[in-house]
Amino acid sequence: MQTNLADFIKDTPQGREADAILRKCVHCGFCTATCPTYQLLGDELDGPRGRIYLMKQVLEGAPATAKTQLHLDRCLTCRSCETTCPSGVHYTRLLDIGRRVVESRVRRGPADTFARAALRKIITTPLVFDALVRTGELMRPLLPQKLKHKLPPQIRPAKPFPQSAHARQMLVLGGCVQPALSPATNAAAARVLDRLDISLVAAERAGCCGAVSYHLSAEDEARDFMRRNIDAWWPHIEAGAEALVITASGCGTMVEDYGHHLARDPDYAEKAARVSELTKDISEVVLAEASRLTALIPAPSPLPPRKVAFHPPCTLQHGLKIRGEIETLLLSLGVDLVPVRDAHLCCGSAGTYSILHPELAGQLRENKIAALTQGAPDEIVTANIGCQTHLQGATDRPVRHWIELVDDLLG
């Protein structure tokens, strides 16, 4: 694609990055075939290729409009287009730049501005979010149906964390909403790794990974979260922690990119790059020990295994590029996995997307639940807290993190 970026951006680091990305695009349109919003709306401007044209126009000096902002807002940032693209277009990086420019030029309405600010404040403050969840549980019978569906029908309590200390130690990210909505997840991860002679350590003062703020165009705030986390993790890294384990693939995708987001920060660039190198999804750690884990599974029960459907989050398969490995691991552990069609498509959660775009998110969720339940599974497992809670709001079947299933299998 030929480009002629405007003077305001062409000689900046962001402009040079955007120019290189735009020049890779060959207009082939393969991306539209796997774009969830294009499939729903059938509008070229609600697919990756159309959004690329919109961003190109703005970066070349055309005025940004509310319509431009709407089409960019509708993008789920699922990155399915990146997996599909034969030319290696890094669409997400271009979208970050395009959204930033449009945000600086198009004023949002008061309601939209307030909603985005409130989400950033509530979600990224665990004490506030936890208090709201607890209040919601108490008031559940009185809540309107839309709010009721945002809460899990029952928050599973965490099993005890292991007390043993092993020579091998890894850090674990608590995150902002997972401790309140699914406390069993990190406890299960710690218990599974304990069986593999690995201790998980949660660093004090580490919190939100920054993804919520970043995707709501508060990039400076997001980088402050990144720096705070690096400061919390760094003493443990210097003491020999061999990895930073993350049980929410959405957070993992963000933390793996810390090196990119802080590359021009003279005080944090080197540390951020090191954190990115150490970041691992829990599946990567478990898969490296798969043979040992299989040997720990007790003899098969005479009862038939529970049928399970696995939902691979977009951040897992398109962001972290982990595709098929968890399914293979679960099969090796004796889990009866049912086939799921269109596994590459987004469920509609996408961080705060399901709150800001409930109609589109609801349609995507209906499609995903239909695909996941077609094989009549007893339960659904996934790898990201956002997908977990979003899907649970539309089905009576239990939805939980796959590591909790593995913990149960170990007994």
C-alpha positions in Angstrom: 0.0 0.0 0.0 1.4 3.4 -1.0 1.5 6.0 1.8 1.9 9.7 2.2 1.7 10.5 5.9 1.0 14.0 7.0 3.7 16.2 8.5 2.2 15.9 12.1 3.2 12.3 12.3 5.4 11.1 9.5 8.7 11.8 11.2 7.7 10.5 14.6 8.4 7.0 16.0 4.6 6.3 15.8 4.5 7.6 12.2 7.4 5.5 11.1 5.8 2.4 12.7 2.4 3.1 11.1 4.0 3.7 7.7 5.8 0.4 7.8 2.6 -1.5 8.8 0.5 0.2 6.1 3.0 -0.6 3.4 2.7 -4.3 4.2 -1.1 -4.4 3.5 -1.9 -5.6 0.0 -5.7 -5.1 0.1 -6.2 -8.9 -0.3 -9.2 -9.0 2.1 -8.4 -12.4 3.7 -8.8 -10.6 7.0 -12.5 -9.9 6.5 -13.3 -13.7 6.4 -12.2 -14.0 10.1 -13.3 -10.7 11.5 -16.2 -11.1 13.9 -17.7 -7.6 13.4 -17.5 -7.8 9.6 -19.3 -11.2 9.8 -22.1 -9.6 11.9 -22.5 -6.3 10.2 -21.3 -6.9 6.6 -19.8 -3.4 6.4 -16.4 -3.0 4.9 -15.6 -0.3 7.5 -16.3 -2.7 10.3 -13.6 -5.1 9.0 -9.8 -4.8 9.3 -9.3 -3.7 5.7 -11.9 -0.9 6.0 -10.5 0.3 9.3 -7.0 0.3 7.8 -8.3 2.6 5.1 -9.9 4.9 7.7 -6.7 5.1 9.7 -4.6 5.7 6.6 -6.8 8.7 5.6 -6.5 10.3 9.0 -2.8 9.7 9.2 -2.5 11.3 5.8 -4.3 14.4 7.0 -8.0 13.8 6.4 -10.3 15.0 9.2 -11.2 12.4 11.8 -14.9 12.2 12.5 -17.3 10.6 14.9 -18.0 7.9 12.3 -14.3 7.1 12.1 -14.2 6.8 15.8 -17.3 4.5 15.9 -15.8 2.0 13.4 -12.5 1.9 15.3 -14.4 1.5 18.6 -16.3 -1.4 17.2 -13.1 -3.4 16.7 -12.8 -6.1 19.3 -9.0 -6.1 19.0 -9.3 -9.9 18.8 -6.3 -10.1 16.4 -7.9 -12.8 14.4 -7.0 -10.8 11.3 -3.3 -10.9 12.2 -3.4 -14.7 12.3 -5.2 -14.8 8.9 -3.1 -12.1 7.1 -0.6 -13.6 4.6 1.5 -10.4 4.6 2.1 -10.1 8.4 0.3 -6.8 8.9 0.6 -5.9 12.6 -3.0 -4.5 12.6 -3.2 -4.1 16.4 -0.2 -1.8 16.6 -1.6 0.3 13.8 -5.0 0.4 15.6 -3.3 1.7 18.7 -1.8 4.5 16.8 -4.9 5.3 14.8 -7.2 5.3 17.9 -4.8 7.6 19.7 -4.9 10.2 16.9 -8.6 10.0 16.5 -9.2 10.2 20.2 -7.2 13.5 20.3 -9.4 15.0 17.5 -12.9 13.7 18.2 -14.6 14.8 21.4 -16.7 12.0 23.0 -20.1 12.7 24.5 -20.5 13.2 28.2 -22.1 9.7 28.8 -19.4 7.9 26.9 -16.6 9.8 28.6 -18.0 9.1 32.0 -18.6 5.4 31.3 -15.0 5.0 30.1 -13.5 6.9 33.1 -15.7 4.9 35.5 -14.7 1.6 34.0 -11.0 2.5 34.3 -11.4 3.5 37.9 -13.6 0.6 39.1 -12.0 -2.3 37.2 -8.4 -1.3 38.0 -9.0 -0.8 41.7 -9.3 -4.3 43.3 -10.7 -3.0 46.6 -13.5 -1.1 44.9 -14.2 -3.9 42.4 -14.3 -6.5 45.1 -16.7 -4.5 47.2 -19.0 -4.0 44.3 -19.0 -7.8 43.5 -19.7 -8.6 47.1 -22.6 -6.1 47.2 -23.9 -7.5 43.9 -23.9 -11.0 45.4 -25.9 -9.8 48.4 -28.3 -7.8 46.2 -28.5 -10.4 43.4 -32.3 -11.0 43.7 -33.0 -7.3 43.3 -30.6 -6.6 40.4 -31.9 -6.0 36.9 -31.3 -8.9 34.5 -28.4 -7.2 32.6 -26.4 -6.6 35.8 -27.3 -10.1 37.2 -25.7 -11.7 34.1 -22.4 -9.8 34.8 -22.0 -11.7 38.0 -21.0 -15.4 38.1 -24.0 -17.5 39.4 -21.7 -18.7 42.1 -18.1 -17.7 42.8 -16.1 -20.8 43.5 -14.0 -20.5 46.6 -10.3 -21.0 46.3 -8.7 -24.2 47.6 -5.8 -23.6 50.0 -2.6 -22.4 48.5 0.3 -24.8 49.0 2.7 -23.9 51.9 5.8 -25.7 50.6 8.7 -23.7 49.3 10.6 -25.1 46.3 13.9 -24.3 44.8 12.2 -23.3 41.6 10.1 -20.1 42.0 7.9 -18.2 39.6 5.9 -15.0 40.0 2.2 -14.9 39.4 0.1 -12.0 38.4 -3.1 -11.5 40.5 -4.7 -9.0 38.2 -7.6 -6.7 39.0 -10.9 -8.6 38.6 -9.9 -12.2 38.7 -9.3 -12.3 42.5 -12.9 -11.2 43.1 -14.6 -13.2 40.3 -12.5 -16.3 40.2 -10.3 -16.7 43.2 -10.0 -20.4 42.5 -7.9 -19.9 39.4 -4.6 -18.8 40.8 -5.0 -21.2 43.7 -5.4 -24.0 41.3 -2.4 -22.9 39.3 -0.3 -22.8 42.5 -1.5 -26.3 43.5 -0.7 -27.8 40.1 2.7 -26.2 40.0 3.4 -27.3 43.5 3.0 -30.9 42.4 5.7 -30.1 39.8 8.0 -28.7 42.5 7.5 -25.1 41.5 6.4 -22.4 43.9 4.2 -19.5 42.8 4.9 -16.1 44.5 2.5 -13.1 44.3 4.5 -9.9 44.6 3.0 -7.2 46.8 1.9 -4.0 45.1 1.5 -5.7 41.7 -1.9 -5.2 40.3 -3.7 -4.4 37.0 -1.6 -5.1 34.0 -2.6 -1.9 32.3 -4.7 -3.4 29.5 -8.0 -1.8 30.6 -6.6 1.7 30.6 -4.6 1.2 27.5 -7.5 0.0 25.4 -9.7 2.8 26.7 -7.1 5.3 25.3 -5.6 6.2 28.7 -2.1 5.2 27.7 -0.1 7.3 30.2 -2.2 5.7 33.0 -1.5 2.3 31.5 2.2 2.9 31.5 2.1 3.9 35.1 0.5 0.5 35.9 3.3 -1.2 34.0 6.0 0.7 35.8 4.4 -0.1 39.2 4.3 -3.8 38.3 7.9 -3.9 37.2 8.9 -2.2 40.4 7.0 -4.9 42.4 8.4 -7.8 40.4 12.0 -6.6 40.0 13.4 -7.7 43.4 12.0 -11.2 42.8 13.5 -11.3 39.3 16.9 -10.3 40.7 16.5 -13.0 43.3 16.1 -15.6 40.6 12.4 -16.0 39.8 12.5 -17.9 36.5 9.2 -16.7 35.0 6.2 -14.5 35.4 3.2 -16.8 35.2 -0.1 -15.3 34.1 -3.4 -17.2 34.2 -5.5 -14.7 32.2 -4.4 -14.7 28.6 -5.7 -11.1 28.2 -3.2 -9.9 30.8 -0.5 -12.1 29.3 -0.8 -10.5 26.0 -0.4 -7.1 27.5 2.5 -8.0 29.8 4.3 -9.7 27.0 4.2 -6.3 25.2 5.7 -4.3 28.1 9.0 -4.2 26.2 7.3 -2.5 23.3 5.2 -0.1 25.3 8.1 1.1 27.4 10.8 0.9 24.7 11.3 4.7 24.8 11.4 5.0 28.6 15.1 5.4 29.6 14.4 4.2 33.1 12.3 1.2 32.3 13.0 0.0 28.8 15.6 -2.6 29.8 13.6 -3.9 32.7 10.4 -4.0 30.6 12.1 -6.0 27.9 13.3 -8.5 30.6 9.8 -8.8 32.0 8.4 -9.5 28.5 11.0 -12.3 28.1 10.0 -13.9 31.4 6.2 -13.7 30.8 4.6 -17.1 30.3 1.0 -18.2 30.1 0.3 -20.9 32.7 -0.1 -23.3 29.8 3.5 -22.8 28.7 4.8 -23.7 32.1 2.5 -26.8 32.5 3.2 -28.0 28.9 6.9 -27.9 29.6 6.3 -30.4 32.4 3.5 -32.4 30.6 5.2 -35.8 30.9 5.6 -35.4 34.7 2.0 -34.1 35.0 0.6 -37.1 33.1 2.4 -39.5 35.5 0.7 -37.7 38.5 -2.9 -38.3 37.3 -4.5 -41.1 39.3 -5.8 -44.3 37.7 -8.9 -43.7 35.5 -12.2 -43.7 37.3 -14.7 -46.4 36.3 -17.2 -43.6 35.7 -17.3 -42.0 32.2 -15.2 -38.8 32.0 -17.0 -35.5 32.1 -17.5 -34.0 28.6 -15.7 -30.7 28.3 -15.8 -27.9 25.7 -12.7 -25.7 25.5 -12.9 -22.1 24.4 -9.6 -20.6 23.4 -9.6 -16.9 24.0 -8.5 -14.6 21.2 -5.7 -13.3 23.4 -4.5 -16.9 23.8 -4.6 -18.0 20.1 -4.1 -14.8 18.2 -2.2 -12.7 20.8 0.1 -15.3 22.5 0.0 -17.6 19.5 -0.9 -20.6 21.7 -3.1 -22.8 19.5 -4.1 -26.4 20.1 -1.6 -27.1 22.9 -4.0 -26.9 25.8 -6.5 -29.1 24.0 -3.7 -31.7 23.4 -2.7 -31.5 27.0 -6.3 -32.0 28.3 -6.7 -35.0 25.9 -3.5 -36.5 27.2 -4.9 -36.2 30.8 -8.0 -38.2 29.8 -10.4 -35.3 29.4 -13.3 -36.0 26.9 -13.1 -32.9 24.8 -16.0 -32.2 22.5 -15.4 -30.6 19.1 -16.2 -26.8 18.8 -16.8 -25.1 15.5 -15.5 -21.7 14.6 -13.1 -21.8 17.6 -11.1 -19.0 16.0 -13.9 -16.4 16.5 -14.3 -14.0 19.4 -16.9 -14.6 22.1 -17.5 -10.9 22.4 -16.0 -10.2 25.8 -12.8 -8.3 24.7 -12.1 -6.6 28.0 -14.7 -3.7 28.5 -16.2 -4.3 25.0 -19.1 -6.3 26.3 -20.0 -3.3 28.5 -19.6 -0.6 26.0 -21.0 -2.5 23.0 -23.5 -4.9 24.6 -25.6 -5.6 21.5 -22.6 -6.7 19.3 -21.1 -8.6 22.3 -24.4 -10.3 23.0 -24.7 -11.5 19.4 -21.1 -12.9 19.4 -21.8 -14.6 22.8 -24.9 -16.3 21.5 -23.0 -17.6 18.5 -20.2 -18.8 20.7 -22.4 -20.5 23.3 -24.2 -22.3 20.5 -20.9 -23.6 19.2 -19.6 -24.6 22.6 -22.8 -26.4 23.7 -23.5 -28.2 20.4 -21.6 -31.3 21.7 -23.6 -31.3 25.0 -20.6 -30.8 27.3 -20.9 -31.0 31.1 -18.8 -27.9 31.5 -16.9 -25.2 29.5 -13.2 -24.3 30.3 -11.3 -21.4 29.0 -8.1 -19.4 29.7 -9.2 -15.8 30.4 -11.3 -14.3 33.1 -13.1 -12.0 30.8 -14.3 -14.8 28.5 -15.1 -16.9 31.5 -17.5 -14.4 33.1 -18.9 -13.2 29.8 -19.8 -16.8 28.7 -21.1 -17.8 32.1 -23.7 -15.0 31.8 -25.4 -16.9 29.0 -25.3 -20.6 30.1 -26.2 -22.7 33.0 -23.3 -25.0 32.4 -20.3 -24.1 34.6 -17.5 -22.1 33.0 -14.1 -22.0 34.6 -10.4 -21.9 33.9 -8.9 -25.1 32.5 -6.2 -25.1 35.2 -9.0 -25.7 37.8 -10.0 -28.8 35.9 -6.4 -30.1 35.9 -6.2 -29.4 39.7 -9.4 -31.6 40.1 -7.8 -34.4 38.0 -4.7 -34.4 40.2 -7.0 -35.0 43.2 
